[in-house]
Amino acid sequence: MTSEQVGLLEEARAHQDDVLLRVSDLTLHFKIYRGVFGREVGAIRALDGVNLEVRRGRTLGLVGESGCGKSTTGRVILRLHEPTGGRIVFDGEDITRMQGNRLRRIRPRMQMIFQDPQACLNPRMTVGSIIAEPLNEHGALSARDKQKRIHELLESVGLNPRFANRYPHEFSGGQRQRIGIARALALNPDFIVCDEPIAALDVSIQAQVVNLLKDLQDQLSLTYLFISHDLSMVRHLCDDVAVMYLGKVVERGPRDSIYKDPLHPYTKALLSAVPVPDPQVERARQHVILMGDVPSPANPPSGCRFRTRCPVSFDRCAKEEPAWRSVGRDRWVACHRAE
């Protein structure tokens, strides 16, 4: 074996150890029943073969149109939905079918920040009680230590510890999202699913919350799956990007590579819709306009799912589903035309 081959092998092993979460061929199908006797007539393929890798201490941005399965992916990874098939490997341990106490021991390490900060906070509970919920469920702290922990968490997200006795309706949207972040941090997790955490906030507040997430990641060595449809914010926050379309990941790679040289036609269409803050460059850019609507996940097209809207589709796209394959260092794509 040559020294170059040895070096590549060592690099591959290091990369393998660096992966905190690996998702392989993950599927989730919701059965459709009709008639008086509830006969099964089909299934909604919410997820249909999702492949992801999230490396330790990094942020993977998951982007795509509304309804493509981004939020569902995050919930299945956290085992809030039972997957129909595939594998979820977290820190080297297969948690796909894990149940009972074994799953309960894993849950503190995997948390979620929800999209709507108003809907995910109980209006009848004080902020202190909301943050203490995971501590009560999984922790064994004394009342004094618990109160100290609540104050620490509020300070870590930029809120006054005296706010612990207030109720959610007394806060602004950005402050409520900070409370949700504090709750997610309560059990010192390793991995957090951020499910469009800025979508319901004013534009002036979004940057503050994203910068807070970045600061917390640096301080606590957190790993994020950042779900969003805001490609500009994904470029600012994320290290790697995965693009979803109709229940499948169609492209994945380092952020700079994806934004500089997108390979999949759908990725190109998404990025062409992001405005450039330079009038001359913006006028010279070629915009990709997608025709038609997103097909139904209950009856997806044959072959490539994007072919009905793809501007460069050809006969093979209707007959053969493109394989998920590597096309370079850390670049993966599912497209017949990608080189």
Solvent accessible surface area in square Angstrom, and as a share of the most:
residue,aa,sasa,rsa
1,M,165,0.74
2,T,83,0.48
3,S,101,0.65
4,E,127,0.57
5,Q,97,0.43
6,V,57,0.33
7,G,36,0.34
8,L,95,0.47
9,L,71,0.35
10,E,101,0.45
11,E,81,0.36
12,A,57,0.44
13,R,148,0.54
14,A,63,0.48
15,H,51,0.23
16,Q,104,0.46
17,D,106,0.55
18,D,50,0.26
19,V,10,0.06
20,L,5,0.02
21,L,0,0.00
22,R,56,0.20
23,V,2,0.01
24,S,38,0.24
25,D,87,0.45
26,L,0,0.00
27,T,25,0.14
28,L,8,0.04
29,H,58,0.26
30,F,88,0.37
31,K,121,0.51
32,I,39,0.20
33,Y,125,0.47
34,R,161,0.59
35,G,68,0.66
36,V,145,0.83
37,F,194,0.81
38,G,34,0.33
39,R,170,0.62
40,E,90,0.40
41,V,59,0.34
42,G,29,0.28
43,A,26,0.20
44,I,67,0.34
45,R,98,0.36
46,A,18,0.14
47,L,0,0.00
48,D,21,0.11
49,G,16,0.15
50,V,0,0.00
51,N,23,0.12
52,L,1,0.01
53,E,42,0.19
54,V,2,0.01
55,R,43,0.16
56,R,104,0.38
57,G,39,0.38
58,R,73,0.27
59,T,0,0.00
60,L,2,0.01
61,G,0,0.00
62,L,0,0.00
63,V,1,0.01
64,G,6,0.05
65,E,50,0.23
66,S,101,0.65
67,G,74,0.71
68,C,5,0.03
69,G,11,0.10
70,K,11,0.04
71,S,36,0.23
72,T,30,0.18
73,T,0,0.00
74,G,0,0.00
75,R,77,0.28
76,V,0,0.00
77,I,0,0.00
78,L,12,0.06
79,R,8,0.03
80,L,86,0.43
81,H,67,0.30
82,E,93,0.41
83,P,4,0.02
84,T,73,0.42
85,G,18,0.17
86,G,31,0.30
87,R,127,0.46
88,I,0,0.00
89,V,22,0.12
90,F,1,0.00
91,D,50,0.26
92,G,71,0.68
93,E,68,0.31
94,D,61,0.32
95,I,1,0.00
96,T,6,0.03
97,R,134,0.49
98,M,7,0.03
99,Q,107,0.48
100,G,56,0.54
101,N,107,0.55
102,R,126,0.46
103,L,16,0.08
104,R,104,0.38
105,R,163,0.59
106,I,15,0.08
107,R,76,0.28
108,P,25,0.16
109,R,74,0.27
110,M,15,0.07
111,Q,34,0.15
112,M,18,0.08
113,I,1,0.01
114,F,61,0.25
115,Q,73,0.33
116,D,62,0.32
117,P,5,0.03
118,Q,118,0.52
119,A,82,0.64
120,C,31,0.18
121,L,3,0.02
122,N,67,0.35
123,P,93,0.59
124,R,214,0.78
125,M,47,0.21
126,T,32,0.19
127,V,0,0.00
128,G,9,0.08
129,S,48,0.31
130,I,1,0.00
131,I,0,0.00
132,A,7,0.06
133,E,82,0.37
134,P,18,0.11
135,L,8,0.04
136,N,91,0.46
137,E,96,0.43
138,H,61,0.27
139,G,34,0.32
140,A,108,0.84
141,L,77,0.38
142,S,62,0.40
143,A,85,0.66
144,R,206,0.75
145,D,70,0.36
146,K,47,0.20
147,Q,83,0.37
148,K,128,0.54
149,R,51,0.18
150,I,6,0.03
151,H,65,0.29
152,E,75,0.34
153,L,5,0.03
154,L,0,0.00
155,E,109,0.49
156,S,46,0.30
157,V,0,0.00
158,G,57,0.55
159,L,11,0.05
160,N,52,0.27
161,P,31,0.19
162,R,190,0.69
163,F,37,0.15
164,A,4,0.03
165,N,120,0.62
166,R,103,0.37
167,Y,80,0.30
168,P,7,0.04
169,H,135,0.60
170,E,87,0.39
171,F,12,0.05
172,S,63,0.40
173,G,25,0.24
174,G,7,0.07
175,Q,60,0.27
176,R,35,0.13
177,Q,1,0.00
178,R,41,0.15
179,I,0,0.00
180,G,4,0.04
181,I,1,0.00
182,A,0,0.00
183,R,44,0.16
184,A,3,0.02
185,L,4,0.02
186,A,2,0.02
187,L,29,0.15
188,N,110,0.56
189,P,7,0.05
190,D,51,0.26
191,F,0,0.00
192,I,1,0.01
193,V,0,0.00
194,C,0,0.00
195,D,6,0.03
196,E,19,0.09
197,P,0,0.00
198,I,5,0.02
199,A,40,0.31
200,A,59,0.46
201,L,14,0.07
202,D,100,0.52
203,V,123,0.71
204,S,84,0.54
205,I,48,0.25
206,Q,26,0.12
207,A,51,0.40
208,Q,90,0.40
209,V,0,0.00
210,V,0,0.00
211,N,68,0.35
212,L,19,0.10
213,L,1,0.00
214,K,68,0.29
215,D,73,0.38
216,L,3,0.01
217,Q,19,0.09
218,D,115,0.60
219,Q,127,0.56
220,L,89,0.44
221,S,87,0.56
222,L,2,0.01
223,T,2,0.01
224,Y,1,0.00
225,L,0,0.00
226,F,0,0.00
227,I,0,0.00
228,S,4,0.03
229,H,108,0.48
230,D,47,0.24
231,L,19,0.09
232,S,66,0.43
233,M,29,0.13
234,V,0,0.00
235,R,127,0.46
236,H,91,0.41
237,L,8,0.04
238,C,0,0.00
239,D,48,0.25
240,D,15,0.08
241,V,2,0.01
242,A,0,0.00
243,V,2,0.01
244,M,0,0.00
245,Y,3,0.01
246,L,5,0.02
247,G,1,0.01
248,K,43,0.18
249,V,6,0.04
250,V,12,0.07
251,E,0,0.00
252,R,22,0.08
253,G,3,0.03
254,P,34,0.22
255,R,65,0.24
256,D,88,0.45
257,S,37,0.24
258,I,2,0.01
259,Y,27,0.10
260,K,177,0.75
261,D,79,0.41
262,P,24,0.15
263,L,35,0.17
264,H,2,0.01
265,P,11,0.07
266,Y,0,0.00
267,T,2,0.01
268,K,92,0.39
269,A,6,0.05
270,L,32,0.16
271,L,23,0.12
272,S,9,0.06
273,A,78,0.61
274,V,33,0.19
275,P,103,0.65
276,V,51,0.29
277,P,139,0.88
278,D,57,0.30
279,P,93,0.59
280,Q,134,0.59
281,V,71,0.41
282,E,46,0.21
283,R,179,0.65
284,A,87,0.68
285,R,57,0.21
286,Q,160,0.71
287,H,82,0.37
288,V,43,0.25
289,I,128,0.65
290,L,38,0.19
291,M,138,0.62
292,G,59,0.57
293,D,130,0.67
294,V,58,0.34
295,P,25,0.16
296,S,59,0.38
297,P,43,0.27
298,A,44,0.34
299,N,118,0.61
300,P,25,0.16
301,P,22,0.14
302,S,66,0.43
303,G,16,0.15
304,C,16,0.09
305,R,19,0.07
306,F,2,0.01
307,R,67,0.24
308,T,76,0.44
309,R,26,0.09
310,C,21,0.12
311,P,84,0.53
312,V,66,0.38
313,S,45,0.29
314,F,81,0.34
315,D,108,0.56
316,R,109,0.40
317,C,11,0.07
318,A,39,0.30
319,K,171,0.72
320,E,78,0.35
321,E,94,0.42
322,P,15,0.10
323,A,68,0.52
324,W,59,0.21
325,R,87,0.32
326,S,61,0.39
327,V,38,0.22
328,G,41,0.40
329,R,175,0.64
330,D,49,0.26
331,R,24,0.09
332,W,82,0.29
333,V,0,0.00
334,A,13,0.10
335,C,13,0.08
336,H,27,0.12
337,R,121,0.44
338,A,7,0.05
339,E,169,0.76
